[in-house]
């Protein structure tokens, strides 16, 4: 899929693949010169090796180019590039009749009659102008554009005088369900074979069933040749007798009993003057509808699923969501202000009641819901101790601020050296009989001292470096 998407082919940028059939692949593309959206049909290289496929592909482009009708797809250009045959045609925005039948099952007779009349106009114009016989009329080859107009597509199996005959004699082409009896018998066909196929399409649109069916191809062919045609009203009683008569005439087994021209069938279809389906009451007068006439709604288009938006009434009827293991909220309980409760019971402030256990063992009564945190090796903080201001204690005792002496400017710690020098100086300057400085008797071990004794004069001289203090120490020792 999308083998050529994103490539340029003869002045057209192929964007994406939109269809694939027996005669080629169709891409949605943009014409670079004019900037318009087109459809590019390409003959794959695998089929280009067969001369018969090349002849059919070329003949289709020639037939469409010779036709000019609003219900027939238009062709713009044809060419070959890198051994790829292609032709450009108008891009139709809309579904096929097969898409509508798959979506709705049936199409209202009012629209089905109008679609069949437009198809008949296209077949009549093709046969009158160029004696073209489509030979492959089926819902998959009938598209509906954005304005509700039918476009007849895929003339790959069409036959026209003056062009090369490719089909082998007594060979069936096209879909078997829409083939006329003379096609199955292998007789020479004319425009009445397309009228028969149009009758099958109209039968399927209004009834939702094909007139003949079977499990295998021999069963289908036998039903078309000798089977009994059931009335479409047996499937849909709302079909009028006049419409049923037109369908039965178009499906006559003997082609001389059918309509001679497709234009006659179109005239009888439009003469029915069926009423549009009443899907809405009479519209109010407006500039687009000044007389307030009822507007017929066209068939539904295939659409993607839209997201569902709940109304307040629907939201009130929605079932209660799962509480996910929490206790359901009573009707008289007060939820958090401005927030939905979501099935969780709100605890009163400062009650110390534990939260829901969510699968854990419940806390026995009388125990604290929150066990004490780990002290990480520190002594637990007593109840009368004061923690750091504006900070949690975390179970540790607060220590008094520690006085740190200035470090040495020579890059090493001078604390140990100063302690050694201070001890030597005290031992040297001690006078016999002089009591040493001791702590007061009321000091207890483990309590911090708020104030210390004044240091000797030598210790207060912090401006001396280490070498000057050592020199002074040795000088006192000599004396």
N, C-alpha and C positions, 0 to 999 in steps of 0.2 A: 504494500500500500504506500502511496505517496512517493513512488520512485523518482519522479521528476519534480516534485514540489520544491520550490526555492530556486528553480533554474529559469533561464531566459530561453525562449523558443520563438525565433522569428519575430522579435520585437514585442513579445508578450511575456510577462512575468507570471509564472505558474505559482499560485499561492497554496492551493490544497486540492486534493481529490474529492469530487462530489458524487461520482457515479462510475460504475464499471459494468460493461456488458460484453456480449459475444463479439461485437465488432470494434471495440476499443474502450479507452478510458477517458473520462471527462474530468477536466480540471477547471476550477474557478480561477480566472487569471485577470490581469490588468494590462490593457494596451498602453505601452509606454508612450507612444506618440500622442495619443488623444486623452489618456488618463481615464478611460472608461472601463467598466467591468464587463468582461466577456466570459464565454465558456469555450474552452479549447478541447476538442476531441482528438485524441492521439491514437494512432495505430501502433500497438506494441511491436517491438522488434521480433518477438517470437512469432507473431502472425504475419509480419512483413516478409517472411521467407516464402509464404504461399502466394502465388500469383492471383488466385481467386479472391483472397481477402483484400489484396491491393486493388483489384478491379472493383469490388463492392464498395470499398472505402472511397475511391475516386468517384464512382457513380453516385453515391449518396450526396457528396458535395455538389455535383453538377445538377442533380435533381432539385435540391433545396435552393440553389442559386437561381434556378429558372422559375421558381414559384414566388408569388407576392400576394400574401393574404394575411389579415390580422390574426387569424387563428392557426397560422403555420409559422414555426420558428424561422427566423431570418439568419442568413449566413453572411459574414463580413469578408472573410479572407481564407485562403488555403495555400499551403506550401509544404516544403520539405527541408529539413535541416538535420544534419548528422544522422542521415538514414532514417529519420523519423517523419512519417507523414502526419499532417495535422490540418485541421481547418477550424476557424474561429466563427462562433455564432453568438446570438444574443443570450444573455444569462437570464433565466427565468427565476424570479424569487417566488417560491411557493411549492406546495406539495403536489404529488401526483394523485390521481383518483384512487390508486391503490392504497396510498397512505390514508386517505379519508375513509375508505372502506375498512381498513384495518382498525381505525380509531373508533368509528361510529357503527360499523356493521352494515348500515344502510344509509342512503342519502335521501332526503325528503324529495318526493316526486316533483315539487316545484323547481328545485335546483337541478334534479336529474334531467328533467325535460329540457331545461335551458342549456345544460352542458351538452346533451345529445344533439340539440339543434345546431350549436356552434361546431361540433365535430362534423356534422353532416355538411355544413357550409364549407368547411375546409376540404373535405373529401370531394365535394362537387367541384370546387375551384381547381383542385389538383387534376381532376380527370378532364375537365373542360379545357383547361389551358394547355396541359402537356400530356394528357392521356396517362397520368401517373396513377398506378395502383399501389397502395401502401403495403398491403399483404401482412401487416403486423400490428393491426389496431388492437390494443389491450390497455387496461387501466395503467400499467406501468409506463406506457409511452404517451400518456395524456396528462399534461401538467396544467396547474392553475396558477396564474400570475397574481400579483398583488391587487389587481383591480377585478378579480373574479372572472377573467377571461381564459378560455381554454387555449392551450398551445399544443399542436400535434407535433410530436418529436420522432426521431429515429426513423429515417427513411433508408436504412441500410439494406432492407430486403425489398425495397420498392422496385417496381418494374415500369419502364417507360419505353415506347417505341423509339427507334433510332439509337438506343444505347445497347451496349454489349449484353447478351443473354448469358448469365452465369449459371443459373439453376439447371440442374440436369432434369430431363423430362421425367414426369411422373414421380417427382421428389417433393415431399411435403416440407415447407418452410414455415417459420413462425410458430406461435404457441398452439398446441393441439386443441386447447379448450375453446379457442376463438376461430378455429379453422372451419371453413364452409364445407359442405358435403362434396362439392365439385373439386375442392383442393385435395380432399382425401382420396377421391376417385382418380385424381391425376388429370382432370380435364383442363382445357384452356379456360382461364379465368378472366373476368372483367371487373368493372366497378361494383357489381352486385355482390361480389365476395366481401368487399369492404363494408357494404351495407349489412350483410349478415353478421360480420364481426361487431359492427356498431349495435345491432340488435342484442347480441350477447352482452355487451357492456351495459346497455340500458336495462336489460333484465336483471343483471347483477346489482346495479345501483339501487333499484327500487325494491328488490326482494331480498338482497343479501346472499343470494345463492346463484351458482352458475346453472344454466338450463340442463347441461349434461355433465356427468361426472363418472368416475370410475377409479379403481385402484391401480390399474395398469393402462398403458397406452392402447392396447387392443380393446379393452373394455370401453374406453372413452370413444374411440373411433366407431365401434359398433353401436354405441348409444347415439352418436350423431347421425349415423346413416339410417338406423332402423328403430331407434328408441322413441318412446312416447314423450312428447313435450308437455310438461306440466305447466298449468297456468300460473303466472306470477302472483295472481291474487290468492293462490293457496298459501303463499308465504307471507303476503302483506295484503290484508283485506281492504286497506285504505286506497289501493290503486283503483282508479276509475275504469269503467269498461272501455272507454274510448282509448285510454293509454294502453290498456291490455291489447286492444285490437291492433294498434300500431306495432307493438312489440311482436305479436304473433305473425304479422305480415312480413316484418323484417327477418324473422327466423323461419320462413317457409323453406321446407326441404327442397322444393323445386324452385330454382332461381327465377323462372319466368313468373312466379307468383309474388315475387318481391317488388319493391319499388324500382322503377326503371332508372331513376336518378336519385341521388341523395338529397337534391333540393326539394323533391316532392315529400320526402320524409320530414325534412326540416319545416316545411309549410304546415303539414298536419300536426306536428308537435307544437308549433306556436299557436295554432288555432284552438288548442285545448283551453287556453287561458286559465290555467290552474291558479288557485288562490295561494298566496304565500303562507307559510306556517305562522300561526299566531303564537309568538313566544313572549311578546310584551304588549301591554295595553296601548291604546292610542297615544301617540307621542304628542307633546305640547307643541304648539306652533313655534317655529323658529325660522331664522333666515334661510337655513338649509332645507327646512321642511315647513313651508308657510301654511299649508293646509292641515297640518297635524296628521298626515297619513301614517298608517302602520308600516313600519320598516321591517322587512324580512331579514332575519339573522342568517348569515351564511353558515355553512358547516364549520365545526370546530377544526382548528389547526393543531397539528402536533406541537405541544409545548412542554417545556421542562417543568418539573414539580416546583411550585412556589412554596416558600417557608410559611408555616402556620403562625399567625399572630393571635393570641388569646385576648378576648375582650374581658373587661372586669367581671361580667357575669359568668363567663367560662372559667375564669381564674378562681371564682368562689366555689365552683363545683368540682375543681380538681381535687383528687385524693390527697390525703395528708402524706407528706414526705416521710421517709424513714428517719427514725431518731438516731440511727447508728449506735445503738447500745446505750444511749442516755435515757434517763427517766423522762417520760412524757410530761409536758407542762400542764398542770391543772387549769381549769377554766378560770378560777379566781386568782391565779398567780399573776404577778405583775412582771412583765418582761423588761429588758433594758430599755430605757427611754430612747426612742428614735431608731431602735434596731429590732429586727425580728428575733423572736426567742429561739426558733429552729429546734424546738423540742428539748431544750436544756433548762433545768430548773435553776433559777437565780437564787443565790444564797444571800441571806441578810448581811449587812455590813458588820464586820468585826465580831462575827459569831464564832469564828474558828472552826466551822464545820468543814469536814474534808470534801474535796471534789469527788466526782465519780471515779471509780477505780478503773473502768474500762478494761475489765478482765483480770485485774490484780486482786490479791486478797484484801478484803475490807479491813480497815483499821479498828482494832478492838476499842470498846468504850473505855474512857478514862485515860487513854494514851494521847500524847500530843500528836496531832496530825502530821507535823513536820519534825523528824528527828534532828537532834543537834548536828551541826556540820562538824567535819573533821577539823581538829586543831592543828593538824600537820606537825605534830611533835612539840608544840608550845603548850605552856600551862594554860588551862582554861581561865577565862576572865571571871573574876568574882562579881557578885551582883552589885557591890558598892563601888567597884572600880569604874573609873571614868575613861572612856575610850577617846580616841583622837577626835577633836572637834570636827563636825560636819562629815565624819567618815565612819563607816561601820567598824566595830571592834574585831570581828572575825575570830573571836576566841583568843586573842593574844594580849599580853600585858603591855601597857605603854611604858616605854623607857624614857628616863630624863634626857634632855638634850646633852650631847657629848661635846666637850670642848676639845677641839682639834688644834694642836700647835701648828704653826706655819711650817711648811716643808722647806728643806734646804734648797737653795738656788743652785747647788752644784749637782743636782740630778739624783741624789740618794736620800734616804730617810735618815734624818739627824736625831730622831727621837731616842733611839737606843744609845747613841753616843752621848747625848746630853744627860740621859739618866746615869750613865757611868761616871761622867764628869761631876755631876751633882753629888753623887755618893762619895767620891774621892774628896771633894772640897769639904763636905760636912765632917768626914773623918779626920781631915787634916786640921781644920780650924776648931775642933772641939776642945774645950777647956775642961780639965778635970774638975769634977764637982758641980759642973753646970748641967742641969737637967736638960734632957732633950725634949723637943716639942712632941707632945703626945696628944692623942684625941681626948676629948672630954669623956668623963665616966659615963655620962648618960647616953653616949653614942652606942648603938647596937649594930651588930653585924647584919649585913644585908640591906641597911638603909643608906640611901645616898646622902652625901654632905652637901648642904646648900652652898657653904662658903669654905674656902681653904685658907690655911695659914699663909701669910705673905712669904714669898720666896726670898732667899738671901740676895744680897746685892749682886753677887757674882752671877746668879741665875737670871736676874732681871736684865742683865746686859746681853740682850739678844743680838746686839749689833756686832759682837765679836764673832769671828769665824772659828772654825774648829781648831785650826793650828794655833791661834792666839790663846785659846783656852788650855790646850795641852802645854804650851810653853809656860803659862802661869802655874799650872799644876806641878810641873817639874821644879820650878823655881821655889815654890813653897816647900817641896819635899826636901830640898837641899838645906834650907834653914831649919 
